Amino acid sequence: MVQRPIYLDCHATTPVDPRVLAAMLPYFTEHFGNAASVSHLYGWEAEAGVQQARATVATTIGATPEEIVFTSGATEANNLAIKGVAEAYLSKGRHIVTIATEHSAVLDPCRYLQTLGFEVTVLPVQQDGLVALADLEQALRADTILVSVMAANNEIGVLQPLAAIGALCHTRQVLFHTDAAQALGKIPLDVEAMQIDLMSLTAHKVYGPKGIGALYVRRRNPKVRLAPQLHGGGHERGLRSGTLYPPQIVGFAKAVELAIAAMPEETERLRALRDRLWQRLTVLDGLHLNGHQTQRLAGNLNISVAGVDGQALLLGLQPMLAVSSGSACSSAQIAPSHVLQALGLTEALAFASVRFGIGRFNTEQDIDQAAACTIATVRSLRQVAHV
Ligand SMILES: *Cc1c(COP(=O)(O)O)cnc(C)c1O
């Protein structure tokens, strides 16, 4: 039997935790009702599951249930937040501020809005991946309607200073949106303490099912206005029409609940595994750590290796390790990662990068094998290069 590669790509997605699956199953068969059916038990059961899940998701971010809009994931939540605010605040202005290392699910809606006449300022980040608050402050104008800065980066794991950004935005009366797809269940999130007005969430990065997420939309101080992007039956208080998907919603909440309960110990465990991996890899010379040393997700390690070809490196690792590289991310196009380029890396170093995403089901043995495999692959590539 062929051995399956060790999965170390937890920023791309995670497996569904068996406890999450168990919570979901009754909602496919027994409690299969339409949560919008108000005239019978089947509808009530589905609605009860959704209601409880909504409360769970809300509580974990310091929000109220009415502030949660279920979506198909973070991509849709980002689109709803950015386009929804743009459309609703036209009378205030047409200027949006974001940063260069955002996920394409933020950058692309912004680019789309540019074609409609909106102005978008894409701020650079510093070498460590953090946005400079002074840059952000300078970028704000009287007609700025929205600042969108992610909580945790999906490539380099860098954690942006949400509370400081939130405070700045509120002082200047600009709405603050954060894409927290990678942060949910990994770091504490509190929309009050961090003064966040809109927050995108997704389940599948935190051991929940794919195809479900949410947008948090602040209801008071201030009440955020949002133009819906999907029109229909008026679900989710008119902000996102479409029949709710109770198994996914219940699974999402279960995943969040489990992650929050285990967060302190799991963060320490992942940090120890990540540091162990880094420690082992440092026998290689020409190794670069991409992103801030400590201000990053515990399970993230992103490295570049000087003097090796990026494609060859990834191909070499493939049989043993399921990891991602800083290239060929989007479709058939091979381009260096926009995130690594924003850190100032050369094209060669951006290509020759490996993203390790360590997660709940990884062990010390996985880490030791990953380190050994990476070291052996790099050494053999360098040897070939010198022949
Ligand atoms: C995965 C991810 C997304 C996309 O989320 P989906 O739920 O898959 O649409 C958006 N932003 C970030 C930072 C991500 O990591």
The ligand as a MOL file (V3000), in Angstrom:
LIG
                    3D

  0  0  0     0  0            999 V3000
M  V30 BEGIN CTAB
M  V30 COUNTS 15 15 0 0 0
M  V30 BEGIN ATOM
M  V30 1 C -9.7400 30.1860 3.3490 0
M  V30 2 C -9.7890 31.6540 3.4050 0
M  V30 3 C -10.8050 32.3580 2.7750 0
M  V30 4 C -11.8660 31.6800 1.9510 0
M  V30 5 O -12.7810 31.0380 2.7840 0
M  V30 6 P -13.8840 30.0640 2.1670 0
M  V30 7 O -14.7380 29.7470 3.3380 0
M  V30 8 O -13.1330 28.8810 1.6440 0
M  V30 9 O -14.6080 30.8110 1.1210 0
M  V30 10 C -10.8050 33.7280 2.8900 0
M  V30 11 N -9.8710 34.3710 3.5960 0
M  V30 12 C -8.8740 33.7230 4.2130 0
M  V30 13 C -7.8560 34.4910 4.9890 0
M  V30 14 C -8.7930 32.3470 4.1370 0
M  V30 15 O -7.7990 31.7140 4.7430 0
M  V30 END ATOM
M  V30 BEGIN BOND
M  V30 1 1 1 2
M  V30 2 1 2 3
M  V30 3 2 2 14
M  V30 4 1 3 4
M  V30 5 2 3 10
M  V30 6 1 4 5
M  V30 7 1 5 6
M  V30 8 2 6 7
M  V30 9 1 6 8
M  V30 10 1 6 9
M  V30 11 1 10 11
M  V30 12 2 11 12
M  V30 13 1 12 13
M  V30 14 1 12 14
M  V30 15 1 14 15
M  V30 END BOND
M  V30 END CTAB
M  END
